[in-house]
Amino acid sequence: MRKVIFTLLFAIALVTAGFASNGKTKVFKGQIIDPNGAPVIGAKVMVMGIEKSVYTDFDGEFIFPKVSSGDYEVSVSMVSFEERILTINLQASYQESFFITLEAK
């Protein structure tokens, strides 16, 4: 009986994984830099509409691992820099990368 339950759970997990990776979600990543090309560490990047935010790492890079294709407004902010709000379009390809420059206040 345990073997049957385990087999059923495994089959359900495989089917669920197949639906989750059907190409409707993608990786959205990028790098935030200053006007001199230096990475901006600790900038807040927020995708409005899904209300998720991340902070850039030591290389000024950020990543959102699962975002549906479509149009989004993205807010990028950091102390002593002007906030930027961009409209982006994530296409059907698996991964989108953006380079965004912040201007000093």
TORBAFI-709957 format. One record per atom (N, C-alpha, C): atom name; residue in three letters; x, y, z; chain. Coordinates in nm, 2 decimals. Last residue first. Example, Ala and Ser with C-alpha at 12.3 -4.5 7.8 and 13.67 -1.06 7.14 Angstrom:
REM residues 2
+-------+--------+--------+--------+--------+--------+
! atome ! residu !   east !  north !     up ! chaine !
+-------+--------+--------+--------+--------+--------+
!     N !    SER !   1.28 !  -0.22 !   0.71 !      A !
!    CA !    SER !   1.37 !  -0.11 !   0.71 !      A !
!     C !    SER !   1.29 !   0.00 !   0.79 !      A !
!     N !    ALA !   1.32 !  -0.57 !   0.78 !      A !
!    CA !    ALA !   1.23 !  -0.45 !   0.78 !      A !
!     C !    ALA !   1.32 !  -0.33 !   0.78 !      A !
+-------+--------+--------+--------+--------+--------+
This chain:
REM residues 105
+-------+--------+--------+--------+--------+--------+
! atome ! residu !   east !  north !     up ! chaine !
+-------+--------+--------+--------+--------+--------+
!     N !    LYS !   2.12 !   6.22 !  -0.77 !      A !
!    CA !    LYS !   2.03 !   6.33 !  -0.74 !      A !
!     C !    LYS !   2.11 !   6.46 !  -0.74 !      A !
!     N !    ALA !   2.24 !   6.02 !  -1.05 !      A !
!    CA !    ALA !   2.26 !   6.08 !  -0.92 !      A !
!     C !    ALA !   2.16 !   6.20 !  -0.89 !      A !
!     N !    GLU !   2.06 !   5.78 !  -1.23 !      A !
!    CA !    GLU !   2.12 !   5.91 !  -1.23 !      A !
!     C !    GLU !   2.13 !   5.96 !  -1.08 !      A !
!     N !    LEU !   2.11 !   5.44 !  -1.32 !      A !
!    CA !    LEU !   2.05 !   5.54 !  -1.23 !      A !
!     C !    LEU !   2.13 !   5.67 !  -1.23 !      A !
!     N !    THR !   2.05 !   5.23 !  -1.59 !      A !
!    CA !    THR !   2.14 !   5.33 !  -1.53 !      A !
!     C !    THR !   2.06 !   5.42 !  -1.44 !      A !
!     N !    ILE !   2.02 !   4.89 !  -1.65 !      A !
!    CA !    ILE !   1.95 !   5.01 !  -1.61 !      A !
!     C !    ILE !   2.05 !   5.10 !  -1.54 !      A !
!     N !    PHE !   1.98 !   4.62 !  -1.86 !      A !
!    CA !    PHE !   2.08 !   4.70 !  -1.79 !      A !
!     C !    PHE !   2.02 !   4.84 !  -1.77 !      A !
!     N !    PHE !   1.82 !   4.30 !  -1.85 !      A !
!    CA !    PHE !   1.81 !   4.45 !  -1.87 !      A !
!     C !    PHE !   1.93 !   4.51 !  -1.80 !      A !
!     N !    SER !   1.71 !   4.00 !  -1.99 !      A !
!    CA !    SER !   1.81 !   4.07 !  -1.92 !      A !
!     C !    SER !   1.80 !   4.22 !  -1.95 !      A !
!     N !    GLU !   1.50 !   3.72 !  -1.99 !      A !
!    CA !    GLU !   1.51 !   3.86 !  -2.03 !      A !
!     C !    GLU !   1.62 !   3.92 !  -1.94 !      A !
!     N !    GLN !   1.44 !   3.39 !  -2.09 !      A !
!    CA !    GLN !   1.51 !   3.48 !  -2.01 !      A !
!     C !    GLN !   1.52 !   3.62 !  -2.07 !      A !
!     N !    TYR !   1.27 !   3.24 !  -2.27 !      A !
!    CA !    TYR !   1.29 !   3.20 !  -2.13 !      A !
!     C !    TYR !   1.35 !   3.30 !  -2.04 !      A !
!     N !    SER !   1.04 !   3.43 !  -2.47 !      A !
!    CA !    SER !   1.16 !   3.36 !  -2.45 !      A !
!     C !    SER !   1.18 !   3.33 !  -2.30 !      A !
!     N !    ALA !   0.81 !   3.59 !  -2.48 !      A !
!    CA !    ALA !   0.79 !   3.44 !  -2.46 !      A !
!     C !    ALA !   0.92 !   3.37 !  -2.44 !      A !
!     N !    GLN !   0.90 !   3.90 !  -2.31 !      A !
!    CA !    GLN !   0.85 !   3.82 !  -2.43 !      A !
!     C !    GLN !   0.84 !   3.67 !  -2.39 !      A !
!     N !    LEU !   0.81 !   4.16 !  -2.12 !      A !
!    CA !    LEU !   0.88 !   4.03 !  -2.11 !      A !
!     C !    LEU !   0.81 !   3.94 !  -2.22 !      A !
!     N !    ASN !   0.85 !   4.49 !  -2.14 !      A !
!    CA !    ASN !   0.77 !   4.38 !  -2.20 !      A !
!     C !    ASN !   0.86 !   4.25 !  -2.20 !      A !
!     N !    ILE !   0.84 !   4.76 !  -1.91 !      A !
!    CA !    ILE !   0.91 !   4.65 !  -1.98 !      A !
!     C !    ILE !   0.81 !   4.55 !  -2.03 !      A !
!     N !    THR !   0.87 !   5.08 !  -1.81 !      A !
!    CA !    THR !   0.78 !   4.98 !  -1.86 !      A !
!     C !    THR !   0.85 !   4.88 !  -1.94 !      A !
!     N !    LEU !   1.03 !   5.21 !  -1.52 !      A !
!    CA !    LEU !   1.03 !   5.17 !  -1.66 !      A !
!     C !    LEU !   0.92 !   5.08 !  -1.69 !      A !
!     N !    ILE !   1.13 !   5.46 !  -1.31 !      A !
!    CA !    ILE !   1.02 !   5.37 !  -1.33 !      A !
!     C !    ILE !   1.02 !   5.34 !  -1.48 !      A !
!     N !    ARG !   1.38 !   5.54 !  -1.09 !      A !
!    CA !    ARG !   1.35 !   5.52 !  -1.23 !      A !
!     C !    ARG !   1.23 !   5.42 !  -1.23 !      A !
!     N !    GLU !   1.49 !   5.79 !  -0.86 !      A !
!    CA !    GLU !   1.41 !   5.67 !  -0.88 !      A !
!     C !    GLU !   1.38 !   5.66 !  -1.03 !      A !
!     N !    GLU !   1.82 !   5.91 !  -0.84 !      A !
!    CA !    GLU !   1.68 !   5.94 !  -0.88 !      A !
!     C !    GLU !   1.61 !   5.80 !  -0.91 !      A !
!     N !    PHE !   2.01 !   5.85 !  -0.55 !      A !
!    CA !    PHE !   1.99 !   5.83 !  -0.69 !      A !
!     C !    PHE !   1.84 !   5.87 !  -0.72 !      A !
!     N !    SER !   2.03 !   5.85 !  -0.27 !      A !
!    CA !    SER !   2.12 !   5.94 !  -0.34 !      A !
!     C !    SER !   2.11 !   5.93 !  -0.50 !      A !
!     N !    VAL !   1.91 !   5.52 !  -0.24 !      A !
!    CA !    VAL !   1.94 !   5.65 !  -0.17 !      A !
!     C !    VAL !   2.05 !   5.72 !  -0.25 !      A !
!     N !    MET !   1.73 !   5.39 !  -0.51 !      A !
!    CA !    MET !   1.84 !   5.38 !  -0.42 !      A !
!     C !    MET !   1.87 !   5.52 !  -0.36 !      A !
!     N !    SER !   1.51 !   5.20 !  -0.72 !      A !
!    CA !    SER !   1.54 !   5.31 !  -0.63 !      A !
!     C !    SER !   1.66 !   5.28 !  -0.54 !      A !
!     N !    VAL !   1.30 !   5.12 !  -0.98 !      A !
!    CA !    VAL !   1.44 !   5.10 !  -0.93 !      A !
!     C !    VAL !   1.47 !   5.22 !  -0.84 !      A !
!     N !    SER !   1.01 !   4.95 !  -1.09 !      A !
!    CA !    SER !   1.07 !   5.07 !  -1.01 !      A !
!     C !    SER !   1.20 !   5.03 !  -0.96 !      A !
!     N !    VAL !   0.85 !   4.86 !  -1.37 !      A !
!    CA !    VAL !   0.95 !   4.82 !  -1.28 !      A !
!     C !    VAL !   1.01 !   4.95 !  -1.22 !      A !
!     N !    GLU !   0.55 !   4.74 !  -1.51 !      A !
!    CA !    GLU !   0.62 !   4.86 !  -1.46 !      A !
!     C !    GLU !   0.72 !   4.82 !  -1.36 !      A !
!     N !    TYR !   0.51 !   4.51 !  -1.77 !      A !
!    CA !    TYR !   0.52 !   4.54 !  -1.63 !      A !
!     C !    TYR !   0.58 !   4.68 !  -1.61 !      A !
!     N !    ASP !   0.35 !   4.28 !  -1.99 !      A !
!    CA !    ASP !   0.40 !   4.41 !  -1.97 !      A !
!     C !    ASP !   0.40 !   4.44 !  -1.82 !      A !
!     N !    GLY !   0.46 !   3.93 !  -2.03 !      A !
!    CA !    GLY !   0.37 !   4.04 !  -2.03 !      A !
!     C !    GLY !   0.43 !   4.17 !  -2.01 !      A !
!     N !    SER !   0.51 !   3.61 !  -1.87 !      A !
!    CA !    SER !   0.53 !   3.70 !  -1.98 !      A !
!     C !    SER !   0.43 !   3.81 !  -1.98 !      A !
!     N !    SER !   0.57 !   3.59 !  -1.51 !      A !
!    CA !    SER !   0.49 !   3.56 !  -1.64 !      A !
!     C !    SER !   0.53 !   3.66 !  -1.75 !      A !
!     N !    VAL !   0.86 !   3.50 !  -1.35 !      A !
!    CA !    VAL !   0.77 !   3.61 !  -1.38 !      A !
!     C !    VAL !   0.70 !   3.57 !  -1.51 !      A !
!     N !    LYS !   1.08 !   3.37 !  -1.14 !      A !
!    CA !    LYS !   0.95 !   3.32 !  -1.21 !      A !
!     C !    LYS !   0.86 !   3.44 !  -1.23 !      A !
!     N !    PRO !   1.32 !   3.50 !  -1.04 !      A !
!    CA !    PRO !   1.32 !   3.37 !  -1.11 !      A !
!     C !    PRO !   1.20 !   3.33 !  -1.19 !      A !
!     N !    PHE !   1.47 !   3.79 !  -1.07 !      A !
!    CA !    PHE !   1.33 !   3.74 !  -1.04 !      A !
!     C !    PHE !   1.32 !   3.61 !  -1.11 !      A !
!     N !    ILE !   1.77 !   3.94 !  -0.98 !      A !
!    CA !    ILE !   1.70 !   3.83 !  -1.05 !      A !
!     C !    ILE !   1.57 !   3.80 !  -0.99 !      A !
!     N !    PHE !   2.04 !   4.18 !  -1.02 !      A !
!    CA !    PHE !   1.92 !   4.13 !  -0.95 !      A !
!     C !    PHE !   1.86 !   4.02 !  -1.04 !      A !
!     N !    GLU !   2.36 !   4.33 !  -0.96 !      A !
!    CA !    GLU !   2.27 !   4.24 !  -1.03 !      A !
!     C !    GLU !   2.15 !   4.20 !  -0.95 !      A !
!     N !    GLY !   2.57 !   4.47 !  -0.85 !      A !
!    CA !    GLY !   2.46 !   4.55 !  -0.90 !      A !
!     C !    GLY !   2.35 !   4.46 !  -0.98 !      A !
!     N !    ASP !   2.75 !   4.30 !  -0.74 !      A !
!    CA !    ASP !   2.78 !   4.34 !  -0.88 !      A !
!     C !    ASP !   2.66 !   4.42 !  -0.94 !      A !
!     N !    PHE !   2.64 !   4.26 !  -0.49 !      A !
!    CA !    PHE !   2.76 !   4.33 !  -0.50 !      A !
!     C !    PHE !   2.81 !   4.37 !  -0.64 !      A !
!     N !    ASP !   2.28 !   4.28 !  -0.58 !      A !
!    CA !    ASP !   2.40 !   4.23 !  -0.51 !      A !
!     C !    ASP !   2.52 !   4.31 !  -0.52 !      A !
!     N !    THR !   1.97 !   4.46 !  -0.53 !      A !
!    CA !    THR !   2.09 !   4.42 !  -0.61 !      A !
!     C !    THR !   2.20 !   4.37 !  -0.52 !      A !
!     N !    TYR !   1.68 !   4.32 !  -0.40 !      A !
!    CA !    TYR !   1.78 !   4.41 !  -0.39 !      A !
!     C !    TYR !   1.90 !   4.37 !  -0.47 !      A !
!     N !    VAL !   1.33 !   4.29 !  -0.50 !      A !
!    CA !    VAL !   1.46 !   4.23 !  -0.46 !      A !
!     C !    VAL !   1.56 !   4.35 !  -0.45 !      A !
!     N !    SER !   0.98 !   4.24 !  -0.48 !      A !
!    CA !    SER !   1.09 !   4.32 !  -0.49 !      A !
!     C !    SER !   1.22 !   4.25 !  -0.44 !      A !
!     N !    LYS !   0.65 !   4.22 !  -0.61 !      A !
!    CA !    LYS !   0.77 !   4.15 !  -0.56 !      A !
!     C !    LYS !   0.89 !   4.25 !  -0.58 !      A !
!     N !    GLU !   0.39 !   4.28 !  -0.72 !      A !
!    CA !    GLU !   0.43 !   4.33 !  -0.59 !      A !
!     C !    GLU !   0.55 !   4.24 !  -0.53 !      A !
!     N !    ILE !   0.30 !   4.25 !  -0.96 !      A !
!    CA !    ILE !   0.31 !   4.12 !  -0.89 !      A !
!     C !    ILE !   0.36 !   4.15 !  -0.75 !      A !
!     N !    GLY !   0.26 !   4.52 !  -0.99 !      A !
!    CA !    GLY !   0.16 !   4.43 !  -1.05 !      A !
!     C !    GLY !   0.17 !   4.29 !  -0.99 !      A !
!     N !    MET !   0.60 !   4.60 !  -1.03 !      A !
!    CA !    MET !   0.47 !   4.64 !  -0.99 !      A !
!     C !    MET !   0.37 !   4.55 !  -1.06 !      A !
!     N !    VAL !   0.89 !   4.49 !  -0.92 !      A !
!    CA !    VAL !   0.80 !   4.47 !  -1.03 !      A !
!     C !    VAL !   0.66 !   4.49 !  -0.98 !      A !
!     N !    MET !   1.16 !   4.67 !  -0.79 !      A !
!    CA !    MET !   1.03 !   4.62 !  -0.77 !      A !
!     C !    MET !   0.95 !   4.61 !  -0.90 !      A !
!     N !    VAL !   1.47 !   4.69 !  -0.65 !      A !
!    CA !    VAL !   1.41 !   4.67 !  -0.78 !      A !
!     C !    VAL !   1.27 !   4.60 !  -0.75 !      A !
!     N !    LYS !   1.69 !   4.89 !  -0.47 !      A !
!    CA !    LYS !   1.56 !   4.81 !  -0.47 !      A !
!     C !    LYS !   1.50 !   4.81 !  -0.60 !      A !
!     N !    ALA !   2.04 !   4.85 !  -0.45 !      A !
!    CA !    ALA !   1.93 !   4.92 !  -0.51 !      A !
!     C !    ALA !   1.80 !   4.83 !  -0.50 !      A !
!     N !    GLY !   2.28 !   4.73 !  -0.35 !      A !
!    CA !    GLY !   2.17 !   4.75 !  -0.26 !      A !
!     C !    GLY !   2.05 !   4.83 !  -0.32 !      A !
!     N !    ILE !   2.51 !   4.89 !  -0.56 !      A !
!    CA !    ILE !   2.49 !   4.78 !  -0.46 !      A !
!     C !    ILE !   2.37 !   4.82 !  -0.37 !      A !
!     N !    VAL !   2.55 !   4.95 !  -0.89 !      A !
!    CA !    VAL !   2.49 !   5.01 !  -0.77 !      A !
!     C !    VAL !   2.45 !   4.89 !  -0.68 !      A !
!     N !    PRO !   2.86 !   4.93 !  -1.06 !      A !
!    CA !    PRO !   2.74 !   4.87 !  -1.01 !      A !
!     C !    PRO !   2.69 !   4.94 !  -0.89 !      A !
!     N !    ALA !   2.96 !   5.19 !  -1.29 !      A !
!    CA !    ALA !   2.99 !   5.11 !  -1.17 !      A !
!     C !    ALA !   2.86 !   5.05 !  -1.12 !      A !
!     N !    GLY !   2.92 !   5.37 !  -1.49 !      A !
!    CA !    GLY !   2.93 !   5.23 !  -1.52 !      A !
!     C !    GLY !   2.96 !   5.14 !  -1.41 !      A !
!     N !    ASN !   2.88 !   5.63 !  -1.43 !      A !
!    CA !    ASN !   3.01 !   5.59 !  -1.46 !      A !
!     C !    ASN !   3.03 !   5.44 !  -1.50 !      A !
!     N !    PRO !   2.61 !   5.64 !  -1.36 !      A !
!    CA !    PRO !   2.65 !   5.70 !  -1.48 !      A !
!     C !    PRO !   2.79 !   5.67 !  -1.53 !      A !
!     N !    ASP !   2.56 !   5.30 !  -1.22 !      A !
!    CA !    ASP !   2.56 !   5.44 !  -1.21 !      A !
!     C !    ASP !   2.61 !   5.50 !  -1.34 !      A !
!     N !    ILE !   2.34 !   5.01 !  -1.28 !      A !
!    CA !    ILE !   2.47 !   5.08 !  -1.28 !      A !
!     C !    ILE !   2.45 !   5.23 !  -1.26 !      A !
!     N !    ILE !   2.20 !   4.70 !  -1.24 !      A !
!    CA !    ILE !   2.18 !   4.84 !  -1.21 !      A !
!     C !    ILE !   2.32 !   4.91 !  -1.20 !      A !
!     N !    GLN !   2.11 !   4.43 !  -1.44 !      A !
!    CA !    GLN !   2.22 !   4.50 !  -1.36 !      A !
!     C !    GLN !   2.18 !   4.64 !  -1.35 !      A !
!     N !    GLY !   1.88 !   4.15 !  -1.44 !      A !
!    CA !    GLY !   1.95 !   4.26 !  -1.49 !      A !
!     C !    GLY !   2.06 !   4.31 !  -1.40 !      A !
!     N !    LYS !   1.61 !   3.93 !  -1.52 !      A !
!    CA !    LYS !   1.73 !   3.97 !  -1.44 !      A !
!     C !    LYS !   1.79 !   4.09 !  -1.51 !      A !
!     N !    PHE !   1.36 !   3.70 !  -1.51 !      A !
!    CA !    PHE !   1.38 !   3.84 !  -1.54 !      A !
!     C !    PHE !   1.50 !   3.88 !  -1.45 !      A !
!     N !    VAL !   1.27 !   3.39 !  -1.64 !      A !
!    CA !    VAL !   1.37 !   3.46 !  -1.55 !      A !
!     C !    VAL !   1.38 !   3.60 !  -1.60 !      A !
!     N !    LYS !   0.92 !   3.31 !  -1.67 !      A !
!    CA !    LYS !   1.06 !   3.33 !  -1.72 !      A !
!     C !    LYS !   1.14 !   3.39 !  -1.61 !      A !
!     N !    THR !   0.63 !   3.11 !  -1.74 !      A !
!    CA !    THR !   0.71 !   3.19 !  -1.65 !      A !
!     C !    THR !   0.85 !   3.20 !  -1.71 !      A !
!     N !    LYS !   0.54 !   2.95 !  -1.95 !      A !
!    CA !    LYS !   0.47 !   3.07 !  -1.92 !      A !
!     C !    LYS !   0.54 !   3.16 !  -1.82 !      A !
!     N !    GLY !   0.67 !   2.71 !  -1.99 !      A !
!    CA !    GLY !   0.72 !   2.83 !  -2.06 !      A !
!     C !    GLY !   0.64 !   2.96 !  -2.04 !      A !
!     N !    ASN !   0.60 !   2.50 !  -1.83 !      A !
!    CA !    ASN !   0.54 !   2.51 !  -1.96 !      A !
!     C !    ASN !   0.58 !   2.63 !  -2.04 !      A !
!     N !    SER !   0.66 !   2.42 !  -1.57 !      A !
!    CA !    SER !   0.77 !   2.45 !  -1.66 !      A !
!     C !    SER !   0.72 !   2.46 !  -1.80 !      A !
!     N !    ALA !   0.42 !   2.34 !  -1.44 !      A !
!    CA !    ALA !   0.49 !   2.46 !  -1.39 !      A !
!     C !    ALA !   0.60 !   2.51 !  -1.49 !      A !
!     N !    PHE !   0.35 !   2.11 !  -1.58 !      A !
!    CA !    PHE !   0.27 !   2.23 !  -1.59 !      A !
!     C !    PHE !   0.34 !   2.35 !  -1.55 !      A !
!     N !    GLY !   0.56 !   1.94 !  -1.48 !      A !
!    CA !    GLY !   0.54 !   1.96 !  -1.62 !      A !
!     C !    GLY !   0.46 !   2.09 !  -1.65 !      A !
!     N !    ALA !   0.51 !   1.94 !  -1.21 !      A !
!    CA !    ALA !   0.63 !   2.00 !  -1.26 !      A !
!     C !    ALA !   0.62 !   2.03 !  -1.41 !      A !
!     N !    THR !   0.27 !   1.79 !  -1.21 !      A !
!    CA !    THR !   0.27 !   1.93 !  -1.16 !      A !
!     C !    THR !   0.39 !   2.00 !  -1.21 !      A !
!     N !    VAL !   0.36 !   1.54 !  -1.30 !      A !
!    CA !    VAL !   0.26 !   1.62 !  -1.38 !      A !
!     C !    VAL !   0.26 !   1.76 !  -1.34 !      A !
!     N !    LEU !   0.54 !   1.48 !  -1.09 !      A !
!    CA !    LEU !   0.59 !   1.49 !  -1.23 !      A !
!     C !    LEU !   0.49 !   1.57 !  -1.31 !      A !
!     N !    ALA !   0.36 !   1.46 !  -0.87 !      A !
!    CA !    ALA !   0.47 !   1.56 !  -0.87 !      A !
!     C !    ALA !   0.52 !   1.58 !  -1.01 !      A !
!     N !    ILE !   0.20 !   1.25 !  -0.95 !      A !
!    CA !    ILE !   0.14 !   1.38 !  -0.94 !      A !
!     C !    ILE !   0.25 !   1.49 !  -0.94 !      A !
!     N !    ALA !   0.39 !   1.04 !  -0.94 !      A !
!    CA !    ALA !   0.33 !   1.08 !  -1.06 !      A !
!     C !    ALA !   0.26 !   1.22 !  -1.06 !      A !
!     N !    PHE !   0.44 !   1.05 !  -0.66 !      A !
!    CA !    PHE !   0.55 !   1.08 !  -0.76 !      A !
!     C !    PHE !   0.49 !   1.12 !  -0.89 !      A !
!     N !    LEU !   0.19 !   0.97 !  -0.56 !      A !
!    CA !    LEU !   0.25 !   1.10 !  -0.53 !      A !
!     C !    LEU !   0.36 !   1.14 !  -0.62 !      A !
!     N !    LEU !   0.18 !   0.71 !  -0.67 !      A !
!    CA !    LEU !   0.08 !   0.81 !  -0.70 !      A !
!     C !    LEU !   0.13 !   0.95 !  -0.67 !      A !
!     N !    THR !   0.40 !   0.59 !  -0.54 !      A !
!    CA !    THR !   0.40 !   0.60 !  -0.69 !      A !
!     C !    THR !   0.30 !   0.70 !  -0.73 !      A !
!     N !    PHE !   0.32 !   0.61 !  -0.27 !      A !
!    CA !    PHE !   0.44 !   0.67 !  -0.31 !      A !
!     C !    PHE !   0.44 !   0.69 !  -0.47 !      A !
!     N !    ILE !   0.09 !   0.44 !  -0.28 !      A !
!    CA !    ILE !   0.08 !   0.58 !  -0.24 !      A !
!     C !    ILE !   0.20 !   0.66 !  -0.29 !      A !
!     N !    VAL !   0.21 !   0.20 !  -0.35 !      A !
!    CA !    VAL !   0.11 !   0.26 !  -0.44 !      A !
!     C !    VAL !   0.10 !   0.40 !  -0.41 !      A !
!     N !    LYS !   0.38 !   0.16 !  -0.13 !      A !
!    CA !    LYS !   0.44 !   0.17 !  -0.26 !      A !
!     C !    LYS !   0.34 !   0.23 !  -0.36 !      A !
!     N !    ARG !   0.20 !   0.13 !   0.08 !      A !
!    CA !    ARG !   0.29 !   0.24 !   0.08 !      A !
!     C !    ARG !   0.35 !   0.26 !  -0.06 !      A !
!     N !    MET !   0.08 !  -0.12 !   0.00 !      A !
!    CA !    MET !   0.00 !   0.00 !   0.00 !      A !
!     C !    MET !   0.09 !   0.13 !   0.00 !      A !
+-------+--------+--------+--------+--------+--------+
